[in-house]
Amino acid sequence: MASHRKPRTSVLASPTGRRTAAGLTTAALASVTLLSQSAEAAPRAPKPTVEEVKQKVDDLYHQAEVATQKYNAAKERAESQRDTVDGLLDASAKRAEKMNESRRLLGTFASAQYRTGGMNPTAQLMLAKDPQQFVDRNHLMERLTGRQKQAVTDYQEQQAAATKQRAEATRSLERLQESQASLKESKASVQDKLAEARQLLSRLTAQEKARLAELERQKEAAAKRRAAEEARKQQERERQRQQDSGGSTGGSTGGSTGGGSSTGGSTGDSATSKGAKALAFARAQIGKPYVWGATGPTSYDCSGLTQAAWKAAGVDLPRTTWDQVKVGQRVATKDLQPGDLVFFYDDISHVGMYLGDGKMVHAPKPGASVREESIYYMPIYGSVRPG
């Protein structure tokens, strides 16, 4: 059977269709050309220099250390509040047991009243089979009335105390949850900063990485030179002080004065002895990796190392640099002794332990290990002598 449909005319078959298709093709090609030209014309951000990358990475490490100290503080608060909550929950459980004992006693009294039926005493006497049994029971109930009143009072007191403890435990739990949220936020901040630093370093070519290492060596060398110069000045001041002391007192007098000063220095010897113990511990950790939030024994962050070192010397330090700087006696840089704590940056985000001759032992940064380094490698905030 023949089809009665009218055959379709191809678009390209007619002159008009061909002109339309050609127009669309031309427009599409023009758009692609314009987009390509725009992409080429758009200015690309210049690649950062190795010096700029180093500065950015150093800044990120510094920011990560600040976030690490926040993490350490939040962790310390969370642990303390967890202990408080555990104590409150234990106390609340004991209080609940006492309240249950009072409730059981009240139940005993209620059962006794139920057995009497709450009847008038005269009616109970008239209906009792044994009058003597009634007299004995009545006497017992009179005695129970006083105990019952005390039991009610005890129950009310236990109930009020339990309510108070539950409210206190609830508040402590809320504070714990806040600390845990802060802990999580600080941890994420540290991880983000370190990830960004790793990403920047991964983009460097082998030649750029070599240049970065050279810049680091130059910075370390400059810090060592300054440490050596400051040590030389310190030795010169010490020699001058000894000469002034010996010249003003004379021979034998000077010897006797020197003996007296050793007595005065005996108090300082105790602090020096503790500082030596702390420093010996810190030096024994050289080579162990820096890990943020770590307190040993296999890895440390900066304040974790100083805390563990002074603990080995019998002195308990707080966890964070912000709290450690408040402990002990403030010391000028020129008066530093081995074991003293040296803090860095205006935000007090890093700490090291003074070794002598302008050097320190510290846990420096991610990717590095505990090592000796000049105290002039970073801007000094101030120093303290614990103990």
Secondary structure, DSSP 8 states (H G I E B T S, - for coil): ----------TTTSHHHHHHHHHHHHHHHHHHHHHHHHHHHS-------HHHHHHHHHHHHHHHHHHHHHHHHHHHHHHHHHHHHHHHHHHHHHHHHHHHHHHHHHHHHHHHHHHHTT--HHHHHHH-S-HHHHHHHHHHHHHHHHHHHHHHHHHHHHHHHHHHHHHHHHHHHHHHHHHHHHHHHHHHHHHHHHHHHHHHHHTS-HHHHHHHHHHHHHHHHHHHHHHHHHHHHHHHHHHHHHHHHHHHH-HHHHHHHHHHHHHHTHHHHHHHHHHHHHHHHHHHTTT-BB-TT-BSSS-B-HHHHHHHHHHHTT----SSHHHHTTSSEEE-GGG--TT-EEEETTTT-EEEEEEETTEEEE--STT-BSEEEEGGGS-EEEEEE--
